[in-house]
Amino acid sequence: MDFSLRPSTDADLDWLLELRAVVLRADLDRHGLFDPVRVRQWMSTAFVANNTQIIQVEGADVGSITVRHEPDARWIEHFYLPTNLHGRGIGTQVLADALSRPDVRPFRLMVLQGSPAIRLYERHGFMPYDSDDHDVWMTRPAVLD
């Protein structure tokens, strides 16, 4: 399935908050952590439009991916696609695109324990480096060329 990316704007935040709540609901419920206010609140305080790209399929805005640049790492965040688009290769292509930019810094991300997304990240070379009762932190070495 073909996709395109466009830069995010502050106007995208409202629908992205709803997408996040829907996409994370099953994983958060499994951990007993779903709170309809908190699930939206966390992203609303962390969202930076300049770091985020909107995923489009057939011209429609359907998801997002954020790459936050820190001095020691690049963080993949707010990577959301609606569940009806899971398993179609879009997430694989979007993640491969984000990972393709050469940089001396590794990539890092945080994902909920037991999330199916862990398999996607492992296929792209991410390995766990820390965890707690709810989250797994993963890293992928830098790409230099």
N, C-alpha and C positions, 0 to 999 in steps of 0.2 A: 504494500500500500504506500502510495506516495505521500510525502508530507513536505511542508515548508516551515521555515522559522521566520518570525518577525520580532523586532524589538518590542519589549513590553513598555507600557506606560502606566502611570498611576491609576488611570481609568480602568485598568484590568483587575485591580485588586478585589473588587466586590465579587466578580464571578469566580476568581481563583480561590477565594475563601470558601465559597460553596463547593467547588470542585474538591478542594482538600478535605472538607468535612465528609463528603460522600466517599471518596477514594479510601480514606484512612479508617472509615467507620468499622469495618470488619476486624481489622487488626487491633484497633483500640478497644473494641468490645471484648475481644479475646483476652486482653490484658486487664479488663475492668477499668479502663482509663477514658472511655469516651465521655466527653462533656461538650455539649454543643456550643457553649460559649468559649471555652478554653481552646478547642480545636481551631477556631477561627482567630482568636486573640493572639495566639503565638505567631501565626504567619503575618498578621497585620502589623505586629511590632518589628518583625524581622525582614519584611519585604522591601527590597530595593529594586525599583524598576530597571535601572541601568545595568544590573547584573542578571536580569531575567530575559529569557526569550519565550515567546508564545509559540506553541506547536499548532500548526494549522493542517487540516486534512480537507481536501476538496474546497479550499478557501474559507473553511469555518475554523474559528478558534476552538481548540479542543483540550489543550494542556499547556504545561510549562516546564521549564528547566532553568535553574539558577546555578551559575558558577560564581561563587564568592571568593575573591582573591585576598589571601592573607599573606604575610611575609614568609611563612614557612610551608604553606599548602594552598591548594585550590579546593574549595569545598563544593560538592554537588549537593544542592538543596532544592526544595520545592519542585521535585520531579514528579509530576502528576499527569496521568492520562485516565480518562474515564474507563471503567472496567469493560465496557463493550468494545474497546479498542485494544485490550490486553491480548497478547498472543498473536498479534498480526505483524510483528516485526518493527513497528514504529518505535517503541522504546529502545530496541536494539540499535536502530539507525540513529536516533537522536543522541543516545549516550555515546555511540562511536564518534559522532560528529564533535561532541563536546570534548572527548578525550583526545582528539586528533591534533590539537594545537600544542606544538613543542614548548616546553618550559622546564626549568630545573626543579620546580616544586612538584611534589607528589599530589595526587588527588586524595581527598578524604570524604567520607560521608557517614551519616548515621541512619540506621534503618531499624524498624521494630523487629524484635525477636520473632522468628517464625514467619516473617513476611515472604511471600513468593518472590518479591523483588531481589532477595538475597541471591537467588540463582542467576538472575540477570547480571548482577554486579560481579559475581564470581566468574561468569563467562567472559567478562571484560577485564579480568586480572585483579580484581579487588580481593583482598584477604582480610579477615578479622584481626584486629589488634587489641580490642578491649570490648567488654560487654558488662551489662548489669542485668537485673531481673527483667527489664523491658526492652533495652536497646542493644544494638551491636554497632560498634564503630569499625569501619573498614578503611583500608588504604590501598592505593595502587601506585607503583613507582612512577617517577617522572618519565616523560617522553622527551628525549633530547634532540631527535632529528625528524 
